[in-house]
Amino acid sequence: MTERVVVVGAGQMGNGIAHVFAAAGHAVTMIDVSRDALARGRATIEKNLARQVQKGTVDAAARDAALGRIALSETMDPVRDADIVIEAATENAELKFRIFGELDAAAPNGAILASNTSSISITEIAARTGRPSHVIGMHFMNPVPVMQLIEVIRGLATSDETTTRVLDLSKRLGKTPVEVNDYPGFVSNRVLMPMINEAVYCLMEGVGSADAIDTVMKLGMNHPMGPLALADLIGLDTCVSILEVLHRGLGDPKYRPCPLLRKYVAAGWLGRKTGRGFFSY
Ligand code: NAD
C-alpha cells in the first residue's frame, strides 16, 4: 500500500526523508518556505540517488521513478490530500507548534501528523492540535538514506493504531523502527548529546585537540565517527537546541550547553552546513 506523503522542511533531514519515501514507491511532496531550500533539497536527492546507482544498490529506472514521485511546494496546499505528514523544519518549539496548528487545520481527519524533532516534546506538539491521538514522533537518523534506525516516539495521547501504522510504514521503508516514550531527548539524544557536550568541554579545557578527542573515541570506543565530527554533521545550532531542551526539561545542570559550543554557534560556525565547525569542510 502506498501513501500520499508530505514532508515539511527540505533541509538535510527533510530531503533525506523525501528520498526514502519516494524510493519505497510513495508519492511525496516536499514543502519549504524557502525556494532555495527546495531546489537544494531536490539537487541533494538527485546526487544521493546517483551515488546509489553508482554503487549498484538502485538501478537507473528506479532512480527516475523515485525522482518522478517527488513534487515541491512553497505552500501548505498539498497537506489537504496527505495520508501522513512528516515535519522536518528547523528545531524550534514555537515554529513547530505553529506548523502543527496549520497541519491540523489542513490535513484530512484520519491523517497522521509526525515530527522528526530531535528533542521537542511530542506530547506538547500534539496538544497544539485537535488530534493528539494521531500525532507521533518519527525520528530519522542522519544521513537518512543510509541509517537504519527510526526512533518512533509515542506522545502521552498517541493511539495504539497510530503507533502500529507508523511502525508498519517504517518497516516498508526498509528501516528498523524502535518504539520509545516521550521524555526530553527520547533515548537517542538523551544519551548522545551529553557525550558530544562533554567532548566540547574537553576541547574548551584543553584536555585534547579536536583531532585527539575524536581519535580517542573512534579507536578507543569503536565509534565510526568522533563526537565532534558527529556534532558538525548534526549542526552545532541543532546540538545547542537539543541540549537546551534536555536542560530545561530534566532540570539537571549536567545538560547545560558548553560555552564553547554556544560561541561557535554565535560565530555562525554551525558545522558541515556552513563549511566550518570543529573541523573545516
Ligand atoms: P535544516 O536547517 O537543514 O532544515 C530545516 C528546513 O526547514 C530549512 O530548509 C528551512 O527553510 C525549513 N523551514 C523553516 N521553517 C519552515 C516552515 N514554516 N515551513 C516549512 N519549512 C520550514 O535542519 P535539519 O538538520 O534538516 O533538521 C530538521 C529537523 O530534523 C529538526 O527538528 C532537527 O532537530 C531534526 N533532526 C536533525 C538531525 C540532524 O542530524 N541534523 C537528525 C535527526 C533529526
Residues whose N, C-alpha, C, O or C-beta is under 5 A from the ligand:
A	BS01	NAD	V8 G9 A10 G11 Q12 M13 G14 I31 D32 V33 S34 A37 A88 A89 T90 E91 N116 T117 S118 F140 M141 N142 L233 I234
